[in-house]
């Protein structure tokens, strides 16, 4: 298993050219890659949970526009290494959960998760 702390998350919808940076709570993201062997060969499962602070119209709009859309994510770790998660053939998906807890000091934001199942490991550049 390979794991890294992510400092920057960018997304590109399939068919688009450029990446857009997603807001995140610094150092809340962690990339985990696991490999399983099955009859067809190796299967890579990539997961990157992260948090977005503050429930707002701008954050809501950006996150909702990405939910269950086919995308490629560019994740930059603390060492400056860039990991590409998802591709045109095996796109990644974004899931989220909105948290509004009415107690002082509680989390007010989105718990997001990037997931991808592929026959290829994440590309590193």
C-alpha positions as MATLAB code, in Angstrom:
seq = 'XXXXXXXXXXXXXXXXXXXXXXXXXXXXXXXXXXXXXXXXXXXXXXXXXXXXXXXXXXXXXXXXXXXXXXXXXXXXXXXXXXXXXXXXXXXXXXXXXXXXXXXXXXXXXXXXXXXXXXXXXXXXX';
ca = [
       0.000    0.000    0.000;
       1.219    3.455   -0.920;
       0.028    6.475    0.990;
       0.802   10.206    0.886;
      -0.442   13.454    2.414;
      -1.974   15.642   -0.290;
      -1.468   19.420   -0.294;
      -3.252   20.352   -3.551;
      -6.239   18.805   -5.366;
      -7.153   19.684   -8.954;
      -9.895   18.230  -11.151;
     -10.490   17.933  -14.892;
     -13.779   16.584  -16.228;
     -13.383   14.029  -19.030;
     -13.377   15.873  -22.345;
     -12.047   19.142  -20.904;
      -8.507   20.449  -21.280;
      -7.624   22.307  -18.089;
      -7.561   21.452  -14.387;
      -9.390   23.482  -11.701;
      -8.185   23.590   -8.097;
     -10.579   22.353   -5.429;
     -10.722   23.966   -1.986;
      -9.626   21.749    0.877;
      -8.595   21.964    4.498;
      -4.798   21.846    4.327;
      -3.373   18.388    5.035;
      -6.832   16.790    5.383;
      -6.345   14.692    2.236;
      -4.579   11.349    2.085;
      -4.094    9.193   -1.007;
      -4.292    5.451   -0.477;
      -3.691    2.881   -3.215;
      -4.338   -0.827   -2.723;
      -3.742   -3.676   -5.155;
      -5.768   -6.870   -5.395;
      -5.176   -9.893   -7.564;
      -8.173  -11.461   -9.285;
      -8.747  -13.766  -12.253;
      -8.254  -10.938  -14.733;
      -4.986   -9.710  -13.212;
      -4.234   -6.809  -10.908;
      -6.910   -4.357   -9.806;
      -5.922   -1.004   -8.254;
      -8.300    0.761   -5.902;
      -7.462    4.394   -5.203;
      -9.095    6.487   -2.525;
      -8.507   10.060   -1.392;
     -10.699   11.408    1.401;
     -10.468   15.159    2.120;
     -12.449   17.904    3.836;
     -13.734   21.212    2.513;
     -14.375   23.850    5.164;
     -17.481   26.006    5.361;
     -20.825   25.197    3.826;
     -21.323   28.041    1.345;
     -23.047   28.646   -1.976;
     -19.721   28.676   -3.851;
     -18.442   25.438   -2.286;
     -21.846   23.769   -2.686;
     -22.010   24.703   -6.369;
     -18.492   23.451   -7.124;
     -18.882   20.157   -5.254;
     -22.381   19.417   -6.583;
     -21.171   20.023  -10.159;
     -18.610   17.208   -9.700;
     -20.725   14.588   -7.922;
     -20.779   11.331   -9.872;
     -19.167   12.930  -12.931;
     -16.354   11.218  -14.792;
     -13.146   13.061  -13.992;
      -9.392   12.939  -13.614;
      -7.799   14.331  -10.457;
      -4.293   15.733  -10.101;
      -3.085   15.391   -6.518;
       0.131   17.036   -5.346;
       1.737   15.600   -2.220;
       3.916   17.276    0.391;
       7.077   16.421   -1.574;
       5.774   18.072   -4.757;
       5.105   14.727   -6.480;
       2.000   14.824   -8.703;
      -0.329   11.790   -8.757;
      -2.915   11.441  -11.540;
      -6.010    9.546  -10.397;
      -8.443    8.492  -13.096;
      -8.221    8.532  -16.870;
     -10.508    8.660  -19.887;
     -10.750    4.862  -19.781;
     -11.039    4.525  -15.975;
     -12.459    7.807  -14.653;
     -12.470    8.757  -10.987;
     -15.556    9.906   -9.090;
     -16.193   12.349   -6.248;
     -18.589   11.580   -3.401;
     -19.436   13.922   -0.524;
     -21.303   14.302    2.727;
     -22.372   17.702    4.058;
     -21.865   18.222    7.773;
     -23.711   20.890    9.738;
     -23.510   20.123   13.431;
     -25.023   22.708   15.746;
     -22.504   22.347   18.554;
     -19.635   24.794   19.230;
     -16.343   23.758   17.647;
     -17.903   21.115   15.423;
     -17.090   20.588   11.737;
     -19.088   22.731    9.305;
     -18.232   21.630    5.796;
     -18.010   18.727    3.403;
     -16.373   15.344    3.850;
     -15.395   14.405    0.294;
     -13.868   11.273   -1.181;
     -12.274   10.627   -4.568;
     -12.540    6.990   -5.675;
     -11.195    5.122   -8.687;
     -10.924    1.439   -9.600;
      -8.523    0.721  -12.439;
      -6.197   -1.834  -13.958;
      -3.434    0.814  -13.752;
      -1.742    2.391  -10.750;
      -1.926    6.170  -10.292;
       0.460    7.895  -12.648;
       3.258    9.789  -10.950;
       4.982   12.734  -12.598;
];
